[in-house]
């Protein structure tokens, strides 16, 4: 299945649920208008291509360095673009150096190498769940687990950012569409020292995702049935409180003074 075919499907994906978690209105907006691809997102996508789809990666072309502030540089770049086949995807030499180093680090990590072998990459699944059509596209699937490759500037605080980045929603959605029981992250840094971490999601993390996903799916079904996609609390008044740690917030600053 091509990317175009997969992403054009109206079925509910983990990304859809993440946007819906902000508000139903955000989901509806981003379903129509895709988020702009950032340089970090593009680097991650191209790394995935090299790592998991080496045949497709053959269409990736490294651009020579052109000073496009000058006439000669502009003309050289235009000639370079004209010389490429229509399916070519361009990356900078700087990004290519990063990607090749990242690939070396993964290959130098035995456990990562093991997890990304004896399975299938870029696996698409579709299923019906309580009347809702769902979909998922997984980086790598083995007999015993789903492997998800993440790229980040710094992998040391991956666990503390996992909930904020809604990785528990993604993991629970993927597991709901398969018969797999385990979910493992292969986290690769995009900057020196290009470290690699292998992080297996524990049951408590997955349960948090399953519970939240059940809630989101029920709300999604109601919004879909009513064709009503409000933003945030639907315009109703919300309440704001302080977390427990805020009780000692002022005292901490007094100690510094």
CORBELKA-V912034 format. One record per residue. N is the residue number from 0. RES is the residue in three letters. OMEGA is omega in radians with two decimals (* if undefined). NEAR is the number of other C-alpha atoms within 8 Angstrom. D_FIRST is the distance of its C-alpha to the first C-alpha in Angstrom with 1 decimal. Layout:
N_RES_OMEGA_NEAR_D_FIRST, N_RES_OMEGA_NEAR_D_FIRST
This chain:
0_UNK_-3.14_5_0.0, 1_UNK_3.07_5_3.8, 2_UNK_-3.12_6_6.7, 3_UNK_3.14_6_8.3, 4_UNK_-3.11_8_6.4, 5_UNK_-3.04_9_6.6, 6_UNK_3.09_6_10.1, 7_UNK_-3.13_6_11.3, 8_UNK_3.10_6_11.4, 9_UNK_-3.12_5_15.1, 10_UNK_-3.05_9_14.8, 11_UNK_3.11_10_16.9, 12_UNK_3.09_10_15.7, 13_UNK_3.09_12_18.1, 14_UNK_3.09_7_18.5, 15_UNK_-3.12_10_19.5, 16_UNK_3.10_14_22.0, 17_UNK_3.10_10_23.4, 18_UNK_3.12_12_24.1, 19_UNK_3.14_14_25.5, 20_UNK_3.04_8_27.7, 21_UNK_3.00_9_29.4, 22_UNK_3.07_13_29.9, 23_UNK_3.13_15_28.2, 24_UNK_3.11_11_29.1, 25_UNK_3.09_11_27.2, 26_UNK_-3.07_13_24.0, 27_UNK_-3.13_10_24.5, 28_UNK_-3.08_8_25.3, 29_UNK_3.03_10_22.4, 30_UNK_-3.13_8_20.0, 31_UNK_-3.11_6_21.5, 32_UNK_-3.10_6_22.4, 33_UNK_3.08_6_20.2, 34_UNK_3.11_5_22.3, 35_UNK_3.12_4_23.3, 36_UNK_3.12_6_21.9, 37_UNK_3.07_6_24.8, 38_UNK_3.13_6_25.7, 39_UNK_3.12_6_25.2, 40_UNK_-3.14_8_21.7, 41_UNK_3.10_9_20.8, 42_UNK_3.12_10_22.6, 43_UNK_-3.14_10_20.7, 44_UNK_-3.13_8_17.3, 45_UNK_3.07_10_18.4, 46_UNK_3.08_11_19.9, 47_UNK_-3.11_10_16.7, 48_UNK_3.13_11_15.1, 49_UNK_-3.04_11_18.2, 50_UNK_-2.97_8_18.5, 51_UNK_-3.12_10_15.1, 52_UNK_-3.06_11_13.2, 53_UNK_3.11_9_16.3, 54_UNK_3.10_5_14.7, 55_UNK_-3.11_9_13.0, 56_UNK_3.12_10_16.4, 57_UNK_3.11_7_18.2, 58_UNK_3.14_8_17.5, 59_UNK_-3.09_10_19.5, 60_UNK_3.10_9_23.1, 61_UNK_-3.12_9_26.1, 62_UNK_2.96_8_28.5, 63_UNK_3.14_6_32.1, 64_UNK_3.07_6_34.5, 65_UNK_3.02_8_35.9, 66_UNK_-3.04_8_38.7, 67_UNK_2.97_9_37.5, 68_UNK_-3.12_6_40.7, 69_UNK_3.12_7_42.4, 70_UNK_-3.13_7_42.3, 71_UNK_3.13_8_41.6, 72_UNK_3.11_11_38.7, 73_UNK_-3.14_12_37.2, 74_UNK_3.13_8_37.6, 75_UNK_3.13_9_36.2, 76_UNK_3.13_10_33.0, 77_UNK_3.11_8_32.6, 78_UNK_3.11_8_33.0, 79_UNK_-3.14_8_30.5, 80_UNK_-3.11_7_27.8, 81_UNK_-3.08_6_28.7, 82_UNK_-3.03_6_28.3, 83_UNK_3.02_7_24.6, 84_UNK_-3.04_5_21.7, 85_UNK_-3.08_4_19.7, 86_UNK_-3.08_5_16.6, 87_UNK_3.03_9_19.0, 88_UNK_-3.00_7_19.1, 89_UNK_2.96_8_22.6, 90_UNK_3.13_10_24.1, 91_UNK_3.11_10_27.9, 92_UNK_3.11_10_29.9, 93_UNK_3.12_6_30.9, 94_UNK_3.13_9_27.3, 95_UNK_3.10_10_26.6, 96_UNK_3.10_8_29.7, 97_UNK_-3.09_10_28.7, 98_UNK_-3.14_12_25.2, 99_UNK_3.09_8_26.9, 100_UNK_3.11_9_29.5, 101_UNK_3.11_13_27.0, 102_UNK_3.11_11_25.2, 103_UNK_-3.13_8_28.7, 104_UNK_3.11_11_29.6, 105_UNK_-3.14_12_26.6, 106_UNK_3.11_9_27.4, 107_UNK_3.13_7_31.0, 108_UNK_-3.02_9_30.3, 109_UNK_-3.09_8_30.3, 110_UNK_3.10_7_29.0, 111_UNK_3.12_11_26.0, 112_UNK_3.13_11_25.4, 113_UNK_-3.10_8_25.7, 114_UNK_-3.10_9_23.3, 115_UNK_3.07_9_20.5, 116_UNK_3.13_8_21.0, 117_UNK_3.10_7_20.7, 118_UNK_-3.10_9_17.4, 119_UNK_-3.12_9_13.7, 120_UNK_3.09_10_12.2, 121_UNK_-3.09_10_9.5, 122_UNK_3.10_10_9.1, 123_UNK_3.07_10_7.6, 124_UNK_3.09_9_10.3, 125_UNK_3.11_10_11.8, 126_UNK_3.08_8_15.5, 127_UNK_-3.12_8_18.6, 128_UNK_3.12_7_21.5, 129_UNK_3.09_4_24.8, 130_UNK_3.11_5_23.5, 131_UNK_3.04_9_21.0, 132_UNK_-3.09_11_17.2, 133_UNK_3.11_12_15.7, 134_UNK_3.07_13_12.5, 135_UNK_3.05_12_12.2, 136_UNK_-3.00_8_10.3, 137_UNK_-3.11_13_12.7, 138_UNK_-3.07_12_13.9, 139_UNK_-3.11_14_15.1, 140_UNK_3.04_12_16.0, 141_UNK_3.12_12_19.0, 142_UNK_-3.01_6_21.0, 143_UNK_-3.02_7_23.3, 144_UNK_2.97_11_21.7, 145_UNK_-3.13_15_18.9, 146_UNK_3.13_15_19.5, 147_UNK_-3.11_11_19.0, 148_UNK_3.11_10_20.0, 149_UNK_3.03_9_22.2, 150_UNK_-3.09_9_24.0, 151_UNK_3.11_9_27.4, 152_UNK_-3.11_7_30.7, 153_UNK_-3.07_9_32.6, 154_UNK_-3.04_12_31.4, 155_UNK_-3.12_4_34.9, 156_UNK_-3.08_7_34.6, 157_UNK_-3.10_8_31.1, 158_UNK_-3.08_6_32.4, 159_UNK_-3.13_6_34.5, 160_UNK_-3.01_8_31.7, 161_UNK_3.13_10_29.1, 162_UNK_3.14_9_30.2, 163_UNK_3.11_6_30.7, 164_UNK_3.06_6_27.1, 165_UNK_3.10_9_26.0, 166_UNK_3.12_9_24.4, 167_UNK_3.09_13_25.9, 168_UNK_3.12_14_23.9, 169_UNK_-3.11_11_20.6, 170_UNK_-3.11_11_21.7, 171_UNK_3.13_13_22.8, 172_UNK_3.13_13_19.7, 173_UNK_-3.12_12_17.5, 174_UNK_3.13_13_20.2, 175_UNK_-3.11_7_20.5, 176_UNK_-3.12_12_17.0, 177_UNK_3.06_7_17.7, 178_UNK_-3.11_6_20.9, 179_UNK_-3.11_9_21.4, 180_UNK_-3.06_7_24.8, 181_UNK_3.13_10_24.7, 182_UNK_-3.06_12_23.2, 183_UNK_3.07_12_24.0, 184_UNK_2.92_13_23.9, 185_UNK_-3.02_13_24.1, 186_UNK_-3.05_13_25.8, 187_UNK_3.14_15_26.4, 188_UNK_-3.12_15_29.0, 189_UNK_3.13_12_28.5, 190_UNK_-3.11_8_32.2, 191_UNK_0.27_6_35.1, 192_UNK_3.13_5_35.4, 193_UNK_-3.12_11_31.6, 194_UNK_3.13_9_32.1, 195_UNK_3.07_12_29.6, 196_UNK_3.04_9_29.9, 197_UNK_-3.06_10_28.5, 198_UNK_3.11_8_28.8, 199_UNK_3.12_8_28.3, 200_UNK_-3.14_10_28.2, 201_UNK_-3.08_6_31.3, 202_UNK_-3.13_6_31.7, 203_UNK_3.11_6_33.6, 204_UNK_-3.14_9_30.8, 205_UNK_3.13_12_28.2, 206_UNK_3.07_9_30.7, 207_UNK_3.12_9_31.2, 208_UNK_3.14_13_27.5, 209_UNK_-3.12_12_27.4, 210_UNK_-3.13_8_30.5, 211_UNK_-3.13_9_29.5, 212_UNK_3.09_12_26.0, 213_UNK_3.11_8_27.9, 214_UNK_-3.12_8_30.1, 215_UNK_-3.13_11_27.4, 216_UNK_3.11_9_25.4, 217_UNK_3.12_8_28.7, 218_UNK_3.13_8_29.6, 219_UNK_-3.13_10_26.1, 220_UNK_3.12_9_26.6, 221_UNK_3.13_8_30.1, 222_UNK_-3.13_11_29.1, 223_UNK_3.14_9_26.4, 224_UNK_-3.11_7_29.0, 225_UNK_-3.03_6_31.6, 226_UNK_-3.12_6_29.4, 227_UNK_-3.02_7_31.5, 228_UNK_-3.08_10_30.0, 229_UNK_3.02_10_33.0, 230_UNK_3.11_10_33.3, 231_UNK_-3.06_9_34.7, 232_UNK_3.12_9_37.4, 233_UNK_3.12_6_37.3, 234_UNK_3.13_7_40.4, 235_UNK_3.13_5_42.5, 236_UNK_3.08_5_44.8, 237_UNK_3.12_5_43.4, 238_UNK_3.13_4_45.6, 239_UNK_3.09_4_45.6, 240_UNK_3.11_4_47.2, 241_UNK_3.08_5_47.5, 242_UNK_-3.09_6_46.0, 243_UNK_-3.07_5_48.6, 244_UNK_-3.11_6_48.6, 245_UNK_3.14_8_49.8, 246_UNK_-3.11_7_53.2, 247_UNK_-3.06_7_54.0, 248_UNK_-3.11_8_52.4, 249_UNK_3.14_8_55.7, 250_UNK_3.13_7_57.5, 251_UNK_3.13_8_55.1, 252_UNK_3.09_8_56.0, 253_UNK_3.12_7_59.7, 254_UNK_-3.14_6_59.6, 255_UNK_3.14_5_58.2, 256_UNK_*_4_61.0
